């Protein structure tokens, strides 16, 4: 009995002492912010570049970076600073539609909507693994998806999903022309053509393996860049007439180890820009693919590519090891390095105000 | 703060224990809690005693290792994936053996500790670092040995446990001896909803208490052991276990929407063994068949994966001891595995032969030397022999004190997924290589009548090169490459004190490890991870506990501290440290000589600490377990 008394006194001791506790955070904490510059205001939006940082898959550390071109200042984690909440998991892409910013958060199954002050105006939930958003007209936009097998039609004004269009497999980037939406399908090597009035599939166009980028040029020609899968096929570049959907030409890369991506269109110079370890450019009038990069990618892991429509400057992101914070390099029209800055984890997509 | 509290409590217990010396109590004779004695070699080993095994009850192997050993466990949540890490190495660098047979999944390289039913295990031993070489290849960090005991008396055990979050664990075990045959059969069924409450820090308002959803677990299995002793020189035994785990996989706490992911693990492990005592030495011949299958389903996205493997393992062991002068161990293992999954373009197999020689010899009056050489011959990779050289210095004047050191080289083969997974598998991979050096000091003494102390400190230093990492070659293609170079250095401390004072059996244990595990090689010039601590490797890991037993009552309490863990390779993000306390007790009622009832309780996370082991995966707060066991002998 004596022993039990002693033991119970000891237990009381524990509970009494435990009342004085030190508060420690729960969950991931950040050691230091990458920049020590106060929040940049969004008044002079023309000077600003927004960069999406994917974050690590399932780590919930996606973030938004704000870069001031004129002052060369960076502000990382700006969504969290302005809205006092975390952005989510895997920030795939961003788009500017009718003075609103649409941030597609792939693994949080949502699109975050911000005003020009980067304050949250709401979310569109219920989207399964959304990837990219394409706006057709006011109240009519489409969202592609990685694993749901659907293409979503949404009303970006009411923040609601209008309808689900059953396509099969992984849908990626899209462009639209003349009431038709061209959707790249990554696992079946083709483009779906959808009538935007009735959401019916009117046609499919066969292209190469994994069409990861699609753009529309000034001649209403669609360009599709296919990376060929994981050393399965040679990567290819396709030119398709958007009016009659006929394939005009196909160019093949020479090395099966190539993996070109992030194709962009410079409408001022009629050049295509893409990543293939380094940065390459191609005039839409060319008949052969470029052999030498305009920006060398050795010693980097180039992941994202951006083009400033006003200044024609090129922005390239380096994901380093896909786990730590990345870097962005900014080049002028002579392809000389103008600036470089650190961002969040896995910087991927760029948005220039005014595009 | 909590550590200070614990020290205070511990001191109180110690004071109370001494106070009992004045009492004259009627003592009962019962077994002293077994202290952990290592074997007389230059390696570091940890043995978990049977009492600690029984105390963990309805929990699993990862809970046991976290609370009683210095190794670190990464846990995805209650009932979720749990993997071990010795000295800062990866999960695949820990080899797990069941009755001598390697049970790591050859496709993944690792073993999920949360699905291994601890109920079927009678003993757990850890071999740190080079100590794993005698067991097999690949244990760059170490190996965990699970074993079934060979001695049984007629017994029937029925047990029922109930715990927080709708945990129910029912088990039955029978042992029967009939002439030269003995049979042990056991079965269990466990289920839990794991719908614990946690603070959801991913939501804007920081006082939102949410309930974990879609985390339920159902697990069941059976084991049959048959042993035949025709004469005192021969033993035949068959050991078969089969079990299945059905788990729901919860969503990350920041993701809106219910998770529709489920996983089923099915496993069959069987081993047939013949042990023979020869005129000179002992011989063991083993044949084993293993089968493991993982089915993963996501009903929302209609994703379905089935990954399975078959394994055949044959072993021949010969051991001989010449009094106290030298001992020899020779072994030969053949392992054949076939992996099947839609991630491979065809079924992939591996065939491996591995002879090993282990010699321990007395070199001088105070000095023992040990040499182990293992060769691995495989159809998939070329490897160098694995060698370890060690010395143990035991001064005769100082009884129970040892100084030991060993140096070794080792390797870890690429897994089937690293080689063959489409896309990204790389058949050009070479094995990861490691060099390890250790220095240890050990004290094992009886300091007074019925008081024993065991103290060990081991310093280690190892380099791992060509560590395989899945990394992108260019922006969109991830592939397995021999990329990383890691340096692990640190200390492991173990303390064990047992005393039998006036009818009280007291046992105190503590483990501490200090690990600096740093990345030595950058991927490119911008890489900020060079020189930084690897992710999910805590620098400090400490656990401690005390058992007090008197007559039929046992009371235990324990503590576990894990320091901050980085979650980004540039060490910019981290998970804060955890302090976790547990308390348990049991009461034994003996009736009519042959019947016995044990009532036990356990409280984990006594102070309801909110914490995470993996980022964004919450862990349960204070949780309870009560168990009732009926034993008939």
HADDOCK unambig.tbl for C-alpha pairs under 7 A between the chains (distance, minus, plus):
assign (segid A and resid 10 and name CA) (segid B and resid 9 and name CA) 6.51 0.50 0.50
assign (segid A and resid 14 and name CA) (segid B and resid 5 and name CA) 6.98 0.50 0.50
assign (segid A and resid 14 and name CA) (segid B and resid 9 and name CA) 6.96 0.50 0.50
assign (segid A and resid 17 and name CA) (segid B and resid 5 and name CA) 6.43 0.50 0.50
assign (segid A and resid 25 and name CA) (segid B and resid 576 and name CA) 6.55 0.50 0.50
assign (segid A and resid 26 and name CA) (segid B and resid 576 and name CA) 6.78 0.50 0.50
assign (segid A and resid 26 and name CA) (segid B and resid 610 and name CA) 6.53 0.50 0.50
assign (segid A and resid 26 and name CA) (segid B and resid 611 and name CA) 5.58 0.50 0.50
assign (segid A and resid 26 and name CA) (segid B and resid 612 and name CA) 6.95 0.50 0.50
assign (segid A and resid 27 and name CA) (segid B and resid 575 and name CA) 5.58 0.50 0.50
assign (segid A and resid 27 and name CA) (segid B and resid 576 and name CA) 7.00 0.50 0.50
assign (segid A and resid 27 and name CA) (segid B and resid 611 and name CA) 6.77 0.50 0.50
assign (segid A and resid 27 and name CA) (segid B and resid 612 and name CA) 5.88 0.50 0.50
assign (segid A and resid 27 and name CA) (segid B and resid 615 and name CA) 6.03 0.50 0.50
assign (segid A and resid 27 and name CA) (segid B and resid 616 and name CA) 6.35 0.50 0.50
assign (segid A and resid 28 and name CA) (segid B and resid 573 and name CA) 6.36 0.50 0.50
assign (segid A and resid 28 and name CA) (segid B and resid 574 and name CA) 5.41 0.50 0.50
assign (segid A and resid 28 and name CA) (segid B and resid 575 and name CA) 4.71 0.50 0.50
assign (segid A and resid 28 and name CA) (segid B and resid 615 and name CA) 6.09 0.50 0.50
assign (segid A and resid 29 and name CA) (segid B and resid 573 and name CA) 5.56 0.50 0.50
assign (segid A and resid 29 and name CA) (segid B and resid 574 and name CA) 5.33 0.50 0.50
assign (segid A and resid 29 and name CA) (segid B and resid 575 and name CA) 6.07 0.50 0.50
assign (segid A and resid 30 and name CA) (segid B and resid 572 and name CA) 5.80 0.50 0.50
assign (segid A and resid 30 and name CA) (segid B and resid 573 and name CA) 4.44 0.50 0.50
assign (segid A and resid 30 and name CA) (segid B and resid 574 and name CA) 6.38 0.50 0.50
assign (segid A and resid 31 and name CA) (segid B and resid 572 and name CA) 5.16 0.50 0.50
assign (segid A and resid 31 and name CA) (segid B and resid 573 and name CA) 5.84 0.50 0.50
assign (segid A and resid 32 and name CA) (segid B and resid 572 and name CA) 6.55 0.50 0.50
assign (segid A and resid 58 and name CA) (segid B and resid 252 and name CA) 6.91 0.50 0.50
assign (segid A and resid 59 and name CA) (segid B and resid 615 and name CA) 6.12 0.50 0.50
assign (segid A and resid 59 and name CA) (segid B and resid 616 and name CA) 6.60 0.50 0.50
assign (segid A and resid 60 and name CA) (segid B and resid 254 and name CA) 6.92 0.50 0.50
assign (segid A and resid 84 and name CA) (segid B and resid 204 and name CA) 6.80 0.50 0.50
assign (segid A and resid 85 and name CA) (segid B and resid 203 and name CA) 6.90 0.50 0.50
assign (segid A and resid 85 and name CA) (segid B and resid 204 and name CA) 5.18 0.50 0.50
assign (segid A and resid 86 and name CA) (segid B and resid 202 and name CA) 6.64 0.50 0.50
assign (segid A and resid 88 and name CA) (segid B and resid 254 and name CA) 6.60 0.50 0.50
assign (segid A and resid 108 and name CA) (segid B and resid 255 and name CA) 4.74 0.50 0.50
assign (segid A and resid 108 and name CA) (segid B and resid 256 and name CA) 6.50 0.50 0.50
assign (segid A and resid 147 and name CA) (segid B and resid 301 and name CA) 5.82 0.50 0.50
assign (segid A and resid 148 and name CA) (segid B and resid 301 and name CA) 5.25 0.50 0.50
assign (segid A and resid 230 and name CA) (segid B and resid 423 and name CA) 5.85 0.50 0.50
assign (segid A and resid 230 and name CA) (segid B and resid 477 and name CA) 6.45 0.50 0.50
assign (segid A and resid 259 and name CA) (segid B and resid 474 and name CA) 6.93 0.50 0.50
assign (segid A and resid 277 and name CA) (segid B and resid 474 and name CA) 5.82 0.50 0.50
assign (segid A and resid 299 and name CA) (segid B and resid 524 and name CA) 5.07 0.50 0.50
assign (segid A and resid 299 and name CA) (segid B and resid 525 and name CA) 6.20 0.50 0.50
assign (segid A and resid 300 and name CA) (segid B and resid 524 and name CA) 6.14 0.50 0.50
assign (segid A and resid 301 and name CA) (segid B and resid 474 and name CA) 6.33 0.50 0.50
assign (segid A and resid 301 and name CA) (segid B and resid 475 and name CA) 6.71 0.50 0.50
assign (segid A and resid 302 and name CA) (segid B and resid 475 and name CA) 6.29 0.50 0.50
assign (segid A and resid 303 and name CA) (segid B and resid 475 and name CA) 4.87 0.50 0.50
assign (segid A and resid 320 and name CA) (segid B and resid 524 and name CA) 6.94 0.50 0.50
assign (segid A and resid 320 and name CA) (segid B and resid 526 and name CA) 6.65 0.50 0.50
assign (segid A and resid 320 and name CA) (segid B and resid 527 and name CA) 5.98 0.50 0.50
assign (segid A and resid 321 and name CA) (segid B and resid 471 and name CA) 6.98 0.50 0.50
assign (segid A and resid 321 and name CA) (segid B and resid 523 and name CA) 6.81 0.50 0.50
assign (segid A and resid 323 and name CA) (segid B and resid 568 and name CA) 5.86 0.50 0.50
assign (segid A and resid 323 and name CA) (segid B and resid 569 and name CA) 5.98 0.50 0.50
assign (segid A and resid 324 and name CA) (segid B and resid 568 and name CA) 5.51 0.50 0.50
assign (segid A and resid 324 and name CA) (segid B and resid 569 and name CA) 5.34 0.50 0.50
assign (segid A and resid 324 and name CA) (segid B and resid 570 and name CA) 5.38 0.50 0.50
